Amino acid sequence: MTIKLVYDVKLKNEWSRVAPHPLQSWQWGEARGVHGVDVVRIAVQENRKIKSVFQITFHKIPFTPYTIGYLPRSKIFNVQVLKFIQQLAVAKKAIFIKFEPYEEKNINNMKKIDELLETRTVRLSPHQLFPNWTQVINLNRTEEELFNECKPKTRYNIKLAKKKGVIVTEATNESGFNKFIKLYFETCKRQKYHGHTKTYHQILFNTFCNDIAHILVASYNNKPISAYELFLFNGILYYPYGGSSTQYRNLMASNLIMWESILFGIKNRANKFDLWGTLPPGNIQTNDTWAGFSRFKEGYGSKYVEFVGSYDIILDPGLYHLYNTAHIIRKFLMRFI
């Protein structure tokens, strides 16, 4: 096994072929680089072929020489790779690296995590960025089977939207992006959610639009009332971003656009549809802001999947403790903004 840094863009296709998630794709690194983020790519090779990849972004802490690393949705690495990452992180003046694997929680994967925890430089993170749970729809079924898997109310709302004249079209172009982003920020404001900036989304779309990102828009009388940005990567469809209008909510456009997203996945030979995040099963009756959308996703016959969790690779214990204290204070203050 050989561990090495990767710089050569000629390895882009080989890299993305083994990347487990869009956030580990070569294109994601390109987009983050345009944002001014320091991107580092690590490949594990066997017989000169890339077997696994780890793309880390390092983010500067304002007014300090320090950084924080982020390794989202990768595979679980072994102790040998951990040591390589730690040496790299020291050179980057990283306080810690947040590590959130795209791996289901099971006995074998938790054994791998336990090996990392035994080094005492890795700990369970007190502040996760990705939810530990998602809902997944198996797309290896017929359209009829998938529709019958939906809950009765969901099926009714899909039919109602069609009957009322809601139309869903793919619009993976600048016009479609502008419709999506307007509805996205309208939703952020309504739900008091601090989303990414328009510049962030524009750069991401410009980088992804040729092969990973796809825009679906639901319209009524030619007026956009709901829009999704989907990611299609290595046989898996993802739903990371969406937005909707407060107008015409009685037309159930959100139900139809989710159903059309499922059909889009089938058409493009995706094996499954990862709905990106959810509350844990049994918790959706709470007052959590995610409760309504978690119930919405359940309506499509999805299955709950739990990931191994979020972990921090600690490089500077003192500054790490100080950072977490500041994070708690900031989170408390954000409740009043």
N, C-alpha and C positions, 0 to 999 in steps of 0.2 A: 504493500500500500504506500502510495506517495501522496503527500499533501503539499499543495503549491498554490501560490497566488496566480490568478488568471487576469491577463490584460488584453490578450489578442482577440479582437472582434471577430476574427475568423472562426473562433470557437463558439460563437453565438448560438448556432443551431444545435450543436452537441450539448451545450450548457442547458438550453431551454428544453431539450428532449428529456432530460432527467430531473429537471426542476419539479418539485411536488406541488407547486402553487403559483399563481400569477405574481405574488409578491416575492417570489424567488426567481422569476423569469429575468432574462438578460434585459428585456425591454423595460421592466420596472426599474432596474438599476440605471438605465439610460435616462428615464424620466426623473428620477431622484437627483441624478447628476446635473440635469438642466436646472433643477431647483437650487443648486449650489450645495447639495449635501455630499459629503465624502463617502463614496461607495467602494467597498472592498469585496472582491470575489475570491472565494477559496474553493478549490476543487480537490476531491479525493479521487485519485486515479489508480486503476489496476490494469496491468498489461497495456499501459498507455491510453486507456480509455477512461473517460470520466464516468464514475459510478455514483457520486453524490456531490451536491453543491451547497455552498453556504454563502449567501450574500448578506453582508452586514453594512448598515449605514451608520455613520458616526455624526452626531449632531452636537454642534458647539453650544456650550453653556455661556450665555452672554456675559461679557465683562470678566471672563476667566480664561485660563489656558486649557480648561478641561472639556471633555466631551462625554456623551452618553451613547453607547452603541445599541443598535436594535437589530435583532435577527428574527424576523417574523416568518412563520409558516414554513419552516424547513423540516428536514428529517431530524431525528435525534442523533447526535454525534457521540463518538466514544471518547474516552479519556485522552487518547493520543491527539485527537482533533481539538479537544478542549485546551490542551497545553499550547498548541499552535495558535489558537485564537487568543489565549491569554498573553502570549508574547507579542502578538500584533497589537492587542489592545493597550498594552503598556506604552508602546511607541506612539499610540494615538492619544495618550493622556486620558484614557477612559476611566471614569469612576466605576462604571459597571456596564454590562451588556444585558439588555432584556432579551430573553430567548423564549419564543412561543411556538413550539413545534406543531406541525400539521399532522399529528399522529393521534389515533384513537386511544382512549384509555383502556388498556387490557394488561394482563399479567406480564407478558413479554416486554411491552413498552415501558411499564413501570419499573421493571428490573433494570432497564437501561438508564432510566432516570435515577434510580437508587444508586447506581454506580457513580453517577456524576455528583449526587448529593454527598456521597462518602468522601469526596475530595475536600469538603468543607469550604470550597470557594464558590459553590453553587447553592442557592437556597430558593425556596418557594417565594415567588414575588408577592409583596403586599399590595401591588398596584398593577393589575393586568390591563392590557390594552384591548386584546381580543377576548370575547366571551368564551368561556370554557365549553359551551354547548352550541350546537347548530342543529338545524333540521335538514334532512337530505331526502330527495325524491329519486327513487330508482326509475330511470328512463328506459330501461330495457324491457319495455312492455308496449302494448299497442295503445293507440290514442283512446280507444274505447275502455280498455282496462284502467288507464290512468284517470279517465273521467269518472268512472264508477268508484274509484278509490277516494274521490273527493267527498267531503261531507255533504249531506243533502242541501243545506243552506248555501254552501259554496256553489254547488251545481246550479241551484236556482238563480243565484246572483249572476253567474256567467251567462246563462240563457237570457236573463233580463237585460243585461248590458247589450247583448247582440240585438235583442228585439227592439230596444230603444234607439238603436242606430249608432252605438259606439263602434268605432273602427280602429283597429290596431295595425300599425305599419312599422316596418323597420326603416329607420332614418339615420344610418350611420354616416353622417356628413355634418358639415358645419351648421346647417340649418337645424338638423335634428338635435345636435349638441346644444344649441342656443335654447331650443324649446325645453330640453331636459334640465339645463342648469337654472332656468327661470323657475321651473316648478320645484326643483331641488331646494333652492334658497327660500322659496315661499313656504315649503314644508319645515325647513330648519327654523325659520322665524316663528311659525305656528307652534312648533313643539319645543321651542326654547332650546334648540340643539346647536352647539357650536361646531358647525361643519367646516370643511376646508375652504380656502378662498377660491374664487373663480379662476385665478391664475394657476393654482394648483391643479384644478380639474382640467383646464385647457391644455396644459402641458401633458398631463396624463393621457388625455384623449388623443392629442396629436401624436403621441408616441405609440399608443395602443391601437389606433383606429384601423390600421391596415390588416391586423390579424387577431387581436385579442378582444378589444372593446366593440360592443354593438349597442346601438340605441334603438329602443322600441318606444313608440309614442301612441297613446290612445287619444283619439279626437272625437269630438261631437260637433256636428255642423262646422267642420274644419277648424274647430278651436281645440288646441291641446289641453287636456285636463288631467293627464297622468303620463309619466315617462319613467323608463328604467334605463340605466346603463348596466349592461351585462358583460361579464368576462367569460370567454370561451377559451379554455387552455388545457391541452393534453387530455381531451376526452371528458372534461368536467365543465359544466356550466355553473357560473357563480352569479349571485345577485348582491353586489356590494352597495349600489346606490339607486335611490328612487325618489320621486317627488310627485305630488298631486295637488290639484287645485281644490279650494273650498267650494267652488261652483260645481253644480251638477253632481253632487255627491250621491244623490239618489239614483244615478244611472249605473252605479257599481262598476265604474271603469277600472278600478284597481283590481277587482276580481277577474275581469277579462284580460287585463294586461299580464297578470301573473299566469293565467292559463295559456295565453299566447306565448309567453316565455318558455313554458314547458314544451309547447309544440315546436318552438324555435330550436330547443335543445335536441328534440327527436330528429328534426330535419337535418341538423348538423352533426348527427351521430354521436352526441354526448351520451355517456353511460349513466351519469347522475347529475342532479341539480342541487348544489350546495347553496342553501339560503343564507349563508354567511354568519348568522348568529341568532341566538334565541335565549330566553330564560330557560332554566331547567324544567323538565316535565313536572307537573304538579304545582308549579309556582305561578302559573299564568293568571290566577284569580286575584293577584295582588294589585296594589296601586302603582306598581312600578311602571315607568313610562314605556317599557318594552312589552308590557303585558298584552296590550291590544294587538300589536303586530305579531307577537308570538302565537296568539290565538288565530290570527289571520293565516299564518303559515300552516298551522295544523289542519286547516280546512282542505289542503291539497293532498292529503294522504301521506304526508312526510313522516319520516322516522327520526327520532332523536339520536344524536351522536355526541358523546362526551370526549373531549380532548384531554391530553395528559396534564395540561395546565400551563401556567406562566412562571418562568424562573429567571433569576438574576445571577449573572456571573460577576462576582464582586472582585474588583481590582484594588479599591481603596476603601477599607471598612469604615474609617472615620468620616470621610466625605459622603460615603453611601448613607450612613445613618443621618447625617445632616440634610442630605437631599430628600430623604423620605419624610423627615419632619417638616421641611418646607413644602413638600407636596401635599401633606395633610392640611396645612394651614391654607394653601392656595385653593384646594378643593372646597374647603369650608367657605372661603370668601366668595368663590364663584357662585355659590347658591344665592347670593344677594345681588348679583349683577343681572 
